[in-house]
């Protein structure tokens, strides 16, 4: 993936094609593997805090964020529309599985099944934290199947479906949990342009794994507290993963400073105001001086002969032309009345 090599998302990406299908598979995976019905039986959605924790960690989480930020393309409005269509299917299926879980709960030893549900959550946490560890762990579906076999009570089988007040409340809780997950994905999609370069998904992934482990302890009863510990861990992970000062890329024009021209022209321009702008005129001037020194007759008029130079006097023109001459000390004084040839 372009933003994070999330193990769950990468594994599913090899099987399904398209960002929307990948997101649907990631969010529906708890329903497919039986994780959500196990949490319903374990009582994970009996209170509002449990609903929020289940929605954020089971239906949402780092895998959903990774897919929305790194894989989905299009405008935020198009992403939001795809997620809403997915939620229209996900929420009714979650409610149906909650009704089924409520029905088969009478066939199970709930205390024993709670432990298997905690093991399932721990397995998901391990798979989220490390893909290598997840390869050696059984799938969540296999763990749930073993839990059903171990906690099954065939003495008094009773499979009854009744739409009473308790069942209705359980269905509403299940729909609310799935709705929290859909809302999480929707918020990430709407803020994707801002979050894409400011959220470290790998860091958020490890924080989500820790939060899942805390949720497993709460479900199993090993963490006897009514405080939203898993939700607090997830919030802290989100704060650590968010970097508001992160930049999306190099700033345009950052390399256009005063030294940029010198770098492009191989040092032809100096930063201290030197005269190394162009080496060609300086070389031409030096060549002209050398030619003038080696050929002193270049300035003698046609038909005349050069006069010998007197001591301390530099001849400028031919002796017959009578042009001005300079003294040896280069004082720049001209002669009294210099005479010139008619054509000069």
ROZALUM-372151 format. One record per atom (N, C-alpha, C, O): residue in one letter; x, y, z. Coordinates in steps of 0.05 Angstrom, whole numbers, plus 5000, padded with zeros to 4 digits. Example, Ala and Ser with C-alpha at 12.3 -4.5 7.8 and 13.67 -1.06 7.14 Angstrom:
2
a526448865156/a524649105156/a526449345156/a528549345169/s525749555142/s527349795143/s525850015157/s526850235161/
! end
This chain:
344
x501749765000/x500050005000/x501750255000/x504050245009/x500750464990/x502350704987/x502950845013/x504950985015/x501250815033/x501650945059/x502650765080/x504250835097/x501650525081/x502350335103/x502050055093/x500149985079/x503949885100/x503849605094/x502249465115/x503349305131/x499649515116/x497949395136/x497549095130/x496749035108/x498148915149/x498048635142/x495348535134/x495048375116/x493248615148/x490548525142/x489648635115/x488648485098/x490148885110/x489349005084/x490948885061/x489848845040/x493548835065/x495148715044/x494148435038/x494048355014/x493448275058/x492548005054/x489948005038/x489547835020/x488148185045/x485548195031/x485848315003/x484348244985/x487848495000/x488148624974/x488948424953/x488348454929/x490348214961/x491248004942/x488847844932/x488947714911/x486647834948/x484347674941/x482147824926/x480847714908/x481748074933/x479648224921/x480948454905/x483148534911/x479448554886/x480448774870/x478649024873/x476248994876/x479849254872/x478349494875/x478349594903/x478149434922/x478549854906/x478649974933/x476049944948/x476049884972/x473749974934/x471149954948/x470649664957/x469649624979/x471349474940/x471049194948/x472849124971/x472148964989/x475249234970/x477149184992/x476149295018/x476249165039/x474949535017/x473849655042/x471449495052/x471149455076/x469749405033/x467449245041/x468348985054/x467148895073/x470548865044/x471548615056/x472648665083/x472248505102/x474148885086/x475348945112/x473248995133/x473448895156/x471149145126/x469149215146/x467148985151/x466048965172/x466848815131/x465048585134/x466448335145/x465148135150/x469048355149/x470548115159/x469548025186/x469447785191/x468948205205/x467848105231/x465247955228/x464647775244/x463648025208/x461147875203/x461647615189/x460247415194/x463647605172/x464247355157/x465547155176/x464846915175/x467447235192/x468947055209/x467346985234/x468246805249/x465147115239/x463647055264/x464647205288/x463847135311/x466347405284/x467347555307/x465147715320/x464947725345/x463647855304/x461548025315/x459347865330/x458647945352/x458347645319/x456447485336/x457647395362/x456247375382/x460247325361/x461447235386/x461547465407/x461147415431/x462047705398/x462047935416/x459247995426/x458948085449/x457247955409/x454547995417/x453847795440/x452647875460/x454547545436/x454047345457/x455547405482/x454647365504/x458047515479/x459647575502/x458747825516/x459847895537/x456747965505/x455748205519/x457448455514/x457448635531/x458948465492/x460648695487/x459148945478/x460249165479/x456648915470/x455049145461/x452649195479/x450649305470/x452849125504/x450649165522/x450349445532/x448249525542/x452449605531/x452449885540/x453450065519/x454749975500/x452950325521/x453850515500/x456850515496/x457850535473/x458450485518/x461350485515/x462250235499/x463950255482/x461050015504/x461649775489/x460849795460/x462249685443/x458749935454/x457949975427/x460050145412/x460750075389/x460950355424/x462950525411/x465550375408/x466850385387/x466450225428/x468950075426/x468749865405/x470649825389/x466549725404/x466249515383/x466149635356/x467349525337/x464749855352/x464549975326/x467250085316/x467950055293/x468850205334/x471350325326/x473550115322/x475050135303/x473549915339/x475749715338/x475149485320/x477049365309/x472649405318/x471949165302/x471249245273/x472349135254/x469449425270/x468549515243/x470449725232/x470749745208/x471549895249/x473350105240/x476250015243/x477049815232/x477750165259/x480450085265/x482450175244/x481750325225/x484850075247/x487050165230/x486850055201/x487650185182/x485649815198/x485449705171/x483549875154/x484049925131/x481249955166/x479450125152/x480650395145/x480350495122/x482150515164/x483550765158/x485550735136/x485850905119/x487150515136/x489150475116/x487950445088/x488950555069/x485650305086/x484450275060/x483250545050/x483550605027/x481950685067/x480750935059/x482851145051/x482451285031/x484951165066/x487051365060/x488851285037/x489651455021/x489551035035/x491650945016/x490550834991/x491850844970/x488150724991/x487150574968/x484850714953/x484750704929/x483050834968/x480750944955/x481551204940/x483051364949/x480451224915/x480951454898/x478451614894/x476251514899/x478751854884/x476452024879/x476252254899/x477852274918/x474152414896/x473752634914/x472552534941/x471552314942/x472752694962/x471552614987/x468552554985/x467552374999/x467152694968/x464352634964/x463852364952/x462052224960/x465452294932/x465152024920/x465851804940/x464551594941/x467951844956/x468651644976/x466351624997/x465651395005/x465251845005/x463151835025/x460651695014/x459351545029/x460051734988/x457751594976/x458251294976/x456351134982/x460651204969/x461250914969/x461050794997/x460050575000/x461950945017/x461850845045/x458950835054/x458250645069/x457351025047/x454551025055/x453050785042/x451350665055/x453650735017/x452450495005/x453250245018/x451750055021/x455850235026/x456749995041/x455449975068/x454749755076/x455050195081/x453650195107/x450750105105/x449749985124/x449450165083/x446650085079/x446349785078/x444249675084/x448549645071/x448549345071/x449649235097/x448749035108/x451649375108/x453049265131/x451349275156/x451349085172/x449849485160/x448349515185/x446049315187/x445749185208/x444449265165/x442449055168/x443548775172/x442348615186/x445848715159/x447048455163/x447948425192/x447748205204/x449048635204/x449948625232/x447548575250/x447748425269/x445348705244/x442948665261/x441848375258/x440948255277/x441948265234/x441047995229/x442847795244/x441847605256/x445447835244/x447247655258/x446947685289/x447247495303/x446247925298/x445747965326/x443247805334/x443147695356/x441247805317/x438847655323/x439447355324/x438447205341/x441147265305/x441946985305/x443546915330/x443246695342/x445347095338/x446947045362/x445247035387/x445646875405/x443247205388/x441347205411/x439846935411/x439146835433/x439346825388/x437746585387/x439446345396/x438446175411/x441946325387/x443646095394/x445046125421/x446445945429/x444646355434/x445946395459/x444946195480/x446446115499/x442446115478/x441345925497/x442545645494/x442245485512/x443845595472/x445045325468/x447945315478/x449245105476/x449045535488/x451845545495/x452245605524/x450545715538/x454545525534/x455545605560/x456845875557/x459145895548/x455446085564/x456346355558/x458946425572/x460646565561/x459346335597/x461746395611/x464246275597/x466246405595/x463946035587/x466145905572/x466546045545/x468846075536/x464346115533/x464546235506/x465846515508/x467146605489/x465446655530/x466746915534/x469746895532/x471047075521/x470846685542/x473746645541/x474646605512/x476746705504/x473146455497/x473846415469/x473546675453/x475146735435/x471546835460/x471347095447/x473747275453/x474647425436/x474747265478/x477147415485/x479547315469/x481247475461/x479747055466/x481946945450/x481847035421/x483847095409/x479447055410/x479047145383/x480047435380/x481447505361/x479347605399/x480247885398/x483247905401/x484448065387/x484447745418/x487347745421/x488647655395/x490747765388/x487547455382/x488647365356/x488547595335/x490347625320/x486347735335/x486047965316/x488148175323/x489348295305/x488548225349/x490548425357/x493348345348/x494848515339/x493948085351/x496547995343/x496948015312/x499048095303/x494847945297/x495047965268/x495248255260/x496648315240/x493948435274/x494148715268/x496948825273/x497948985258/x498148745295/x500748845302/x502948735284/x504848885277/x502848485277/x505048355262/x503848145243/x502347975252/x504648165218/x503747965199/x505147705203/x503947485198/x507647705212/x509147465217/x507947295240/x507747055238/x507147435261/x505847295283/x503147185274/x502446955282/x501647335258/x499047245249/x499146995232/x497246845231/x501446945219/x501646695203/x501646445220/x500846235210/x502446465244/x502646225262/x500146195279/x499946005294/x498246375277/x495846365293/x493546255276/x493446305252/x491746115288/x489346015273/x487546255266/x487746465278/x485846215247/x484046425238/x481946475259/x481246295275/x480746715260/x478646765280/x476246575277/x475046495297/x475646505252/x473346325248/x473946045261/x472045925272/x476445955259/x477045695271/x476845705301/x475945525314/x477745935313/x477545965342/x474645975351/x473945855371/x472946115336/x470146135343/x468845855340/x467145785357/x469545715319/x468445445316/x469145265340/x467445115350/x471645275348/x472445125372/x470945215397/x470245045414/x470445475399/x468945575422/x466145485422/x464945415443/x464845465398/x462145365397/x461945075404/x460144985418/x463944915395/x463944635402/x464444595432/x463244415445/x466244755443/x466944715471/x464744805490/x464344695512/x463245015482/x461245125500/x458445035493/x456445125505/x458144845474/x455444755466/x454244585489/x455644405500/x451744635495/x450244485515/x447844335502/x445744455498/x448144085496/x446043935482/x443843835501/x442043695492/x444043885527/x442143775546/x439343885540/x437443725537/x439144135539/x436444265535/x436644455511/x436644695514/x436644335487/x436844505463/x434244665460/x432044545461/x434544915455/x432145085452/x432845315433/x434445485439/x431745295409/x432345495388/x429745645383/x428045565367/x429445875397/x427046035396/x427746315388/x429746425398/x426246425369/x426546705361/x424146865370/x421846805361/x424547055387/x422347225396/x423147515395/x425347595404/x421447675383/x422147965379/x420948115403/x418948265400/x422148075426/x421248215450/x422848475453/x424448555436/x422548605477/x423948855482/x426948815483/x428548975473/x427748595496/x430648535499/x431948485472/x434148575466/x430548335455/x431548275428/x431648535411/x433648585397/x429648695413/x429648955398/x431949125407/x433249255390/x432449145433/x434649305443/x437349195433/x439049345425/x437648935433/x440048805423/x440548865393/x442748915385/x438348855378/x438548915349/x439349215345/x441049265328/x438249385361/x438949675358/x441849715366/x443249875353/x442749575386/x445549605394/x447449505372/x449549625367/x446649285360/x448349175338/x448449365314/x450549415303/x446149475307/x446049675285/x447649925292/x448950035275/x447550005318/x449050245326/x452050185325/x453650365317/x452949945333/x455749885332/x456849885303/x458949995297/x455249765285/x456049775256/x455950055246/x457650135230/x454050215255/x453850495247/x456250655256/x457150845242/x457350595280/x459750735290/x462050675271/x463650855265/x462350425263/x464450365244/x464250505218/x466150595206/x461750515207/x461250665182/x461850955186/x462951085168/x460951075209/x461551355214/x464551405216/x465451625207/x466051225227/x468951255228/x470151265200/x471751435194/x469351075183/x470351075156/x469551325141/x471051425125/x467051415146/x466151655133/x467751905141/x468352065124/x468351925167/x469852155176/x472752155165/x473852365158/x473951915162/x476551895151/x476551965121/x478352095111/x474451885107/x474251955079/x473852255075/x475052375057/x472252385091/x471752675088/x474252835095/x474753045084/x475752735115/x478252875122/x480752755111/x482952795121/x480452605089/x482752465078/x484952645068/x487252585071/x484152865055/x486153055045/x487953165067/x490253225063/x486753205090/x488253315113/x489753095128/x491953145138/x488652855130/x489752645146/x491852475131/x493552355144/x491752475105/x493452285089/x496352315096/x497752115099/x497352565098/x500252605103/x500852685132/x503152745138/x498852675149/x499252755177/x498752525196/x499252555220/x497852305187/x497252075204/x499251845197/x499351765174/x500651755217/x502451525214/x500751275219/x500151205242/x500051135197/x498250915200/x499550675215/x498150535229/x502150645211/x503450425226/x503350475256/x502850285271/x503750725264/x503550785293/x500750745303/x500250635325/x498750825287/x495950785295/x495250495295/x493550405311/x496450335278/x495950055277/x496849915303/x495449755314/x499249985312/x500149865337/x498449955361/x497949795379/x497650205360/x495850295381/x493150155381/x492050095402/x492150095357/x489649945355/x489949665365/x488149545377/x492249545360/x492749275370/x492749265401/x491649085413/x493949475413/x493949485442/x491049525453/x490249405473/x489549695439/x486749735447/x485049485444/x483349425461/x485549325423/x484149075420/x484948875443/x483148735453/x487448875450/x488248705473/x486848785499/x486148625515/x486549055502/x485149145526/x482149065525/x481048995546/x480949085501/x478148995499/x477848695504/x475848615516/x479848545496/x479748255502/x479748195532/x478348025542/x481448345546/x481448315575/x478848395588/x477948275608/x477548595577/x474948675588/x472848475583/x471148415600/x472848355559/x470848155552/x471147905569/x469147785577/x473647825573/x474147575589/x473747615618/x473647415633/x473447865628/x473147915656/x475647935671/x475647965696/x477947925658/x480547955671/x481148245678/x482948305694/x479648435666/x480048715672/x477348815683/x475848945668/x476748765708/x474148835719/x473849135724/x474349235746/x473149275704/x472649555706/x470549645687/x470249525665/x469049845694/x467049955676/x467950195661/x466450315646/x470450265665/x471550495651/x472250415622/x473050195617/x471950605603/x472650545575/x475650545570/x476750725558/x476950335580/x479850325578/x480750285549/x482550425539/x479450105534/x480150065506/x479650315489/x481350375472/x477550455495/x476950705480/x479050915486/x479951065468/x479950925511/x482051115519/x484651055505/x486051235496/x485350795504/x487850715491/x487750785461/x489650875450/x485450745448/x485150815420/x485451115416/x486651195396/x484251275433/x484451565431/x487351655434/x488351835419/x488851535453/x491651605457/x493251525432/x495051665423/x492651295421/x494051205397/x493551395374/x495351455358/x491051495371/x490551685350/x492051945354/x492952065335/x492352035379/x493852285384/x496752245378/x498052425366/x497952015385/x500751975378/x501251935348/x503352005338/x499251825334/x499551785305/x499152035289/x499952045266/x497952235301/x497352485286/x499652685289/x500452745312/x500652785267/x502752995267/x501753235252/x501753235227/x500853445266/x499653675252/x501753835236/x500953985218/x504253805242/x506353955228/x507553815205/x509453915192/x506453585198/x507553435175/x506853575150/x504653685147/x508753565131/x508353695105/x507853475084/x508853245086/x506253545064/x505453355043/x507753295024/x507653085011/x509653475021/x511853435002/x513653675002/x513253865018/x515653684984/x517453914982/x515954164974/x514154154957/x516654384987/x515354634981/x516254734953/x518654744949/x514454804935/x515254904909/x516855154912/x516255334928/x519155174897/x520855404898/x522855394921/x524155594926/x522955174935/x524755164958/x527755174949/x529455264965/x528355074925/x531055074915/x531655314897/x533655314882/x529955514897/x530255744880/x531555984896/x530856214890/x533255934914/x534556134930/x536656274915/x537056224891/x538156454928/x540356594914/x542556424905/x544056494887/x542856184917/x545056004909/x544255814887/x545955664877/x541655814880/x540755624860/x542055664833/x542755474820/x542355924825/x543555984800/x546455904798/x547355814778/x547855934821/x550655854821/x550955554818/x552855464805/x549055404830/x549255114827/x548555024799/x549754844788/x546655164787/x545855084760/x548055154739/x548455004720/x549555384744/x551555474724/x554355384732/x556255494721/x554555194750/x557155094756/x558955284770/x561355274766/x557855464786/x559455654801/x560255894786/x562156034795/x559055954763/x559756194748/x558856444761/x560056654756/x556856434779/x555856664793/x556656634822/x556156424834/x557856834833/x558756824861/x556656964878/x555257134869/x556556874904/x554556984922/x555557234936/x554057374949/x558257304933/x559257544947/x559557774928/x560957964934/x558157774905/x558257994887/x560758004870/x561458224861/x562157784865/x564557784850/x564057824820/x561757864812/x566157824805/x565957884776/x566057644759/x566557664735/x565557404771/x565857154755/x563157094741/x562156874743/x562057294727/x559557254713/x560057104687/x558656924680/x562157194673/x562657064647/x565657064643/x566857274644/x566756834638/x569656814635/x570556874607/x572956924602/x568756874587/x569556924559/x570557204554/x572657224542/x569357424563/x570457684558/x573157724571/x574957844559/x573557614595/x576157654608/x578357504592/x580557614588/x577757274582/x579757124566/x580257264540/x582557274530/x578257384528/x578657534503/x580357774507/x582057834490/x579957914530/x581658154535/x584558074539/x586358214530/x585057854554/x587757764558/x589057694531/x591357754527/x587557564513/x588657484487/x589357734471/x591357734457/x587657934473/x588158184458/x590758324468/x592258424452/x591158324494/x593658444505/x596058294496/x598158414489/x595858024495/x598157864486/x598857924457/x601157944450/x596757944440/x597158004412/x598458274408/x600158314391/x597558464424/x598658734421/x601558754429/x603158894417/x602258594450/x605058604458/x606858454439/x609158534434/x605858234427/x607558084409/x607758204381/x609658134366/x605958374373/x605958504347/x605758804350/x603558914347/x607958934356/x607859224360/x607359384335/x606559624337/x607559274311/x607159424286/x604259434278/x603659534256/x602459314295/x599759304286/x598459574283/x596659604266/x599359774298/x598160034297/x599660234280/x598960474281/x601660154263/x603260334246/x601760384220/x600760194208/x601660634212/x600260704187/x601660594163/x604060544164/x600160554142/x601260434118/x603160634105/x602560874103/x605560534097/x607560704084/x609460834102/x611160984093/x609360784128/x611160894147/x612660674161/x611760444160/x614760734174/x616360544189/x616260614218/x616260844225/x616260414234/x616160474263/x618660604273/x620860524265/x618360794290/x620660934301/x621560784326/x619860674341/x624060784332/x624960644356/x623960784380/x623861034382/x623160634399/x622060744424/x624160854441/x626260734446/x623661104450/x625561224468/x625461104496/x623460974503/x627561144510/x627661024537/x625561154554/x625361394556/x623960984567/x621861084585/x619361174571/x617561274584/x619161134544/x616761224530/x615660984515/x617060834502/x612960944518/x611560734505/x610460834479/x608761014480/x611260734456/x610060834431/x607260744428/x606560514433/x605460934421/x602660874416/x602160844387/x601060644378/x602861034371/x602561024342/x605361044329/x607361064344/x605461034304/x607961064289/x609161334293/x607761524300/x611861364290/x613161614294/x612261824274/x611962054280/x611761734249/x610861924228/x608062034232/x607462244222/x606361884248/x603661974252/x603562184273/x601662344274/x605562204291/x605662414311/x603462394331/x602562604341/x602562164338/x600362134358/x601462174385/x603962174389/x599762194404/x600562244431/x601962004443/x601261774436/x603862054461/x605361834474/x605161884504/x604762104514/x605361664518/x605161674547/x607961634559/x609561494547/x608461754581/x611061724594/x611161454609/x609161314611/x613561384618/x613961124631/x612461094657/x611860874665/x611761324670/x610261304695/x607261294691/x605761314711/x606261284666/x603461254659/x601861474672/x599761434685/x602861724670/x601261944681/x599062034663/x597462204672/x598861924639/x596561974621/x596662254609/x594662334597/x598962404610/x598962674598/x599662654569/x601362494560/x598262804553/x598662804524/x600863004516/x601663174533/x601762994491/x603763184481/x602563464477/x600163504481/x604363654470/x603363924468/x601463954444/x599064024449/x602363914420/x600563934396/x601063694379/x602563714359/x599863474385/x600263234368/x599163264340/x596963374337/x600563174320/x599663174293/x598762904284/x600062704292/x596662874269/x595562624261/x595462604231/x595362814217/x595562374220/x595262334192/x592462404183/x590662394200/x592062484159/x589362574150/x587262364153/x584862424157/x587962114149/x585861904151/x585361804179/x583661624182/x586661904199/x586161824227/x584262014240/x583561974263/
! end
